[in-house]
Protein backbone atom coordinates (compact mmCIF):
# COMPACT_ATOMS: atom_id res chain seq x y z
CA UNK A 1 0.00 0.00 0.00
CA UNK A 2 1.07 3.54 -0.69
CA UNK A 3 0.85 6.44 1.69
CA UNK A 4 -0.57 9.72 0.37
CA UNK A 5 -0.77 13.01 2.23
CA UNK A 6 -3.55 15.46 1.37
CA UNK A 7 -4.72 18.74 2.83
CA UNK A 8 -8.43 19.23 3.39
CA UNK A 9 -10.43 21.90 5.21
CA UNK A 10 -10.65 21.44 8.99
CA UNK A 11 -14.44 21.15 8.87
CA UNK A 12 -14.27 18.35 6.29
CA UNK A 13 -11.57 16.57 8.30
CA UNK A 14 -13.77 16.71 11.39
CA UNK A 15 -16.77 15.35 9.51
CA UNK A 16 -14.64 12.58 8.02
CA UNK A 17 -13.24 11.56 11.39
CA UNK A 18 -16.70 11.56 13.00
CA UNK A 19 -18.15 9.53 10.12
CA UNK A 20 -15.33 7.01 10.38
CA UNK A 21 -15.92 6.63 14.11
CA UNK A 22 -19.66 6.14 13.60
CA UNK A 23 -19.03 3.53 10.91
CA UNK A 24 -16.27 1.91 12.97
CA UNK A 25 -13.82 2.02 10.09
CA UNK A 26 -10.61 3.93 9.48
CA UNK A 27 -10.42 7.34 7.88
CA UNK A 28 -8.02 5.73 5.43
CA UNK A 29 -10.64 3.17 4.35
CA UNK A 30 -13.31 5.80 3.77
CA UNK A 31 -10.89 8.04 1.89
CA UNK A 32 -9.69 5.16 -0.27
CA UNK A 33 -13.25 4.12 -1.12
CA UNK A 34 -14.22 7.72 -1.90
CA UNK A 35 -11.27 8.19 -4.24
CA UNK A 36 -11.96 4.86 -5.94
CA UNK A 37 -15.61 5.88 -6.47
CA UNK A 38 -14.61 9.31 -7.78
CA UNK A 39 -12.18 7.81 -10.30
CA UNK A 40 -14.79 5.30 -11.47
CA UNK A 41 -17.36 8.07 -12.00
CA UNK A 42 -14.85 10.19 -13.92
CA UNK A 43 -13.93 7.24 -16.14
CA UNK A 44 -17.61 6.56 -16.89
CA UNK A 45 -18.20 10.22 -17.66
CA UNK A 46 -15.22 10.27 -20.03
CA UNK A 47 -16.43 7.12 -21.78
CA UNK A 48 -19.93 8.58 -22.07
CA UNK A 49 -18.53 11.69 -23.73
CA UNK A 50 -16.50 9.55 -26.12
CA UNK A 51 -19.64 7.63 -27.09
CA UNK A 52 -21.50 10.87 -27.71
CA UNK A 53 -18.62 12.10 -29.87
CA UNK A 54 -19.02 8.99 -32.04
CA UNK A 55 -22.75 9.59 -32.51
CA UNK A 56 -24.11 12.07 -35.02
CA UNK A 57 -24.41 15.10 -32.74
CA UNK A 58 -27.34 16.49 -34.73
CA UNK A 59 -29.52 13.59 -33.63
CA UNK A 60 -28.54 13.54 -29.96
CA UNK A 61 -30.43 15.29 -27.20
CA UNK A 62 -28.48 18.14 -25.58
CA UNK A 63 -29.15 16.34 -22.29
CA UNK A 64 -27.80 13.01 -23.54
CA UNK A 65 -24.85 12.88 -21.14
CA UNK A 66 -27.09 13.63 -18.16
CA UNK A 67 -29.59 11.02 -19.32
CA UNK A 68 -26.80 8.48 -19.83
CA UNK A 69 -25.47 9.08 -16.31
CA UNK A 70 -28.98 8.84 -14.81
CA UNK A 71 -29.53 5.52 -16.56
CA UNK A 72 -26.45 4.05 -14.93
CA UNK A 73 -27.77 4.50 -11.40
Secondary structure by P-SEA (a helix, b strand, c coil): cbbbbbbccaaaaaaaaaaaaaacccaaaaaaaaaaaaaaaaaaaaaaaaaaaaccccccccaaaaaaaaaac
